[in-house]
């Protein structure tokens, strides 16, 4: 398999054929099988929020923070939206080629029901024919993605917990995530019990300043958590910071709860005044340093031709 050739073609916006796509998906599943539910990552590293299939803005991330493998990356999920075949294929090829330099976490959009609602399923059918086979190949890869990452500096002992949504009232220690059975579709929130509740909350939970602890509403998928819950989880796990995606930030990032929680958004939308951001983390002089880099949407026009019923609707307005 010519992964370098695939990467070059994708960077030039060429499509892979079905047999090539099949080979990439098979290879990346083998790589992901060896990764734990919580990936361990050493700084320096750049953390990236939701992309929602915006291929040009993925390239913009590489321009702003450096190409892979020269820069180590953790992506927080939601690689697909209205579209995303080329976006996720490039990331999967990079994961196969540079497995230790790219960490791909699972997001709410990496689930079968969500991909059918927001357009990725339609794009798979449009590009590769009226068979669900290609869409199912991608979904099987999504079933293999880790649920969280821990950025650790061995010298300063400082740690950053990275996840798509947040955490759970059922979760005390990060190591408890390791026992979750992740190799399956995202559980339905109303049916989730035991470890599956934590699975759902890692992807779907959200912060809210007006709740001190946790507010559970399974009809809204995940938990809502406040400052008290964040401070407790941070203390119990010796964390310096929690970093998450899953929500729009007009300025690309937002720090909450006395700087203990950072939400990242990496899918800019100039029509609505939304910029993108990434978080750079590096170790220096016995400390873990952090810097937000913002970027505007790629100058190229992002067309979403495959999800016609939602044409013209800004992607982030349909975020779950």
N, C-alpha and C positions, 0 to 999 in steps of 0.2 A: 504494500500500500504506500503510495507516494504522498505522505502527509504534507511535506513541504510544498509539493505541487498543488495540493488542495488548498492550502493556506494562501498561496500566491493567487490562485484563481478566485478565491472568495474575496480577497482584498481588491480585486478588480471587478467585483460584483458579477462574477460568473457563477452559474448554478452547477452543483454536483449532480451527476445522474443518480438513479435509484440504487444501482449496485455500489457505487462509491459511497453514498450515504449509509447504506447497510453496513459497509466495512467500517466506517467511522464509528457508528453506533455500537457495533460489536466490540471494537477496540477500546472505546472509552468506558464501556461497562466493565471490562476486565480491569482497567485502571481503578475505577471507583469501588470495585469490590474490596480492594485492599485498604480503603480509607475508612477510618472509624466514623461514628456519628458526629463526633466533634473533632474537626481537623485541627492539628497543632501547627501553628505558623510562627516563624521567627521574623522579627523586623530586620531590615526595612520592608514595608509592605504598603500598598495602596488599597483602600477599601472603596468599593463602588456600589452605589445603590441601584434602584430599579432602572432598567433600560427600556422595557416595553417594546422590544423589537426594533428600536431605532438604530439601524445599522450605522448610519453616518455619525451618530453620536457615540457609538462604541469606538469608532475610529478616532473621534475627537478626544475621548478618554486617553487613548494611546498617544495622541499628540501632546496632551496636557501633562501626563504623568510618565510617559515613556513607554516604549513598546515592550511586549513580552517576547523574550525572557529577560530583557535587561531590567525590567521592573517586576517585582513580585506582586501578585494581585489576589485579593479576596473579593469575589462578587457575591452580593447579598441576595440574589434571586430575582425573579420576575424578568426573565430574559425575553419573553414573548408577550405580545399584546395583540393589536390589530394584525400585525405581521410578526416575523421573527425567524423564519427558516434560515436565512443567511446569517443573521446575528448569532443564533444558537449554534449553527454549524461551524462558524469561525471559532467560537469559544470551545466547542468540543474538539476541533482539530488542534487548537493550541493546548488543550488539556492532554491530548494523546502525545503531542510532540514534547511538551514541557510539563510533565505531571507535577513536579515539585515547585513550579513557579506560578501555578494558577490553581486557585481553590474556588470551586463553584458550589454555592449553597442552594438549597431548595427554597423557592418562594411560593406564594399562593397561586401564581399563574402556572406553575409546573405541576398541574393536576388535570385530570381528564375533564372534569366538569367545567373548570375555568377556561381551558383552551377551546372548548366548544362554544362558550358564550362570547368570548372576546376576539375571535377571528383567526387564531392560529390554526385551528382545525380546518377552516375554510381555505386558508392559504395552502396547506398541505395538499388538499384535494385539487385546488386550482393548478398548482405547479406540477404535481406528480400523478394526476389522474384521479378518477372517481373511486379510488379504493382507499380504505382506511389504513392500509398496511404501513405507509410511511408515518402517518400520525401516531400509530401504535408503537412504532420503533422509537420515536422521540419520547413517548410517554414511559416506555420501559427504561430509557436512560434517566428520565426525571425521577423514577422510582429509586434510582441508585444514588442520588445526590445526598451528600452529608446535610445534617440539620443545623449545624452551628460550627463556628471556628473560635479558637482561642489563640490570640496573638500574645506571645510570651517573650519577655526579655530576660534571659537567664542571669544577667548581671544585676539589674535593678529589682528583679522579681516582680515587676509590674506586669499586669495582664489586662487585656481588652477582650471582652466577650462580644462576638459578632454573630448576628442572627437576622433572619428576615423580619420577623414580627416583634417578638419580645420573649417573655418567659411566662411561667405558670404558677398559680398558687399551690400546685401539686409538686413543684420542683424546689428543692432546697439547695442541693449541690449540683454543679455542672456535670460531675461524673455520672449522675443518675440518667443523663441523656444517653449514655453509652449502651444501656440495656434496651432501648426502644427498638422495636422491629420496624426499620425504615424502608425495607425493600418492598414497597407496595404503594398503592395510590394513597393520597392524603385522606385520612378518615373523615367521615361525615361528622360534623360537630355534635349534632343531636344524638348520635349513636356512640360517641367516643367514651370509653371508660378506661380507667387505670392509666397505663403509659400512653395510650392513644390520646388522652386528654392533653398530656404534655406535648405530644406531637402536634396537635391542632394549635395549641397556644403558642408554640415556638414560631409558627408561621403566621398566625392570624391576630395575636393579641396586640393591643395598642395602648399608648400612654394617654392619660388624661389628668390634668392638673387638679380637678375638683374631686378626685377620689384619692383618699390617703393610702388605701391598700389595694385590694382587688374587688372588682365588680364583675360577676360572672353572668353572662347572658348568652347561652348556647344558641339562641336564635340569631345572634350576631356573630356566630362562628367562634371567636376567641374571647379571651378575658380582656378587661380594661384594667390597667394598673396605674397607681399614682406614686408620689414621691416616697412615701413610707415603704412601699413594697420594693421600690428600686434600691433604696438605701440598705434595706435588709439583705437583699440578694447580693448587692455589691460587697457588703461586709462579710457575709457568710462565705463568699468565694474569693476574697482578697482581690477584688477587681479595681482597676483604675478608671474604667469607662465601659459602658455598654453602647454598642453601635448597632443600629437597625435600619431597615428600609421601610417599604410598604405604604408610606404616606407621602403625599405631595408636600414639598417645601418650596415656596415661591423663590426663596433665595438659595435653594439647593441644599441647605442644611439647617438644622435647628437643634440647639442645645437646651435641655430641660433639666429640672431638678438639681439646681446648683452645679450644672455642668457634668452631671453624672451620666446622662443619657444623650446620645447624638442620633438624630434621624438624618439619613442621607437620601437624596433624590438625584438621579443621574440621567433623567429623560427630559431635557429642557423643551419648552414649548414657547417660542417667541410670540405667538399670537396672544397668549395669555400672560405674558410677562414672567414666565417661569424659567429660571436658569438651572443648570446642572452643577453638581459638585462631587468631588471625591475627597477622601480623607487620607493624607499621607501620614505614616507613622514610622518613626525611626528611633533608635537607641543612641544616646550620646551622653558622655560624662555621668554615667550611672543613673540616667533618667530616660523615660520614654516620652519623646516629643511628638506633637501632633500639629498638623497644618491642613486647613481646608483650602482646596483649589476649586475655583468656580470656572465654568465655561458656558458659552452660549451655544445655541443649536448649530449644528454643522451648516455651513453656507449652502450646501446642496439641498435642493427641495426633496423632502421625504414624502414620497407618494406611497399610499397604502391602497393598492388597487384590488385587493382580494376580499376585503370585507365591505361590500358595497352598501349593505344596509346601515352602516355606521359612518359612511364617508362624510368627512368634514367635521366630525366630532372630535375635539381634542382628546388624545389618548388618556390623559390623567383624569378626565372627568368621569371615565368609566371604571376607575380603579375601585377594586372591591374593598 
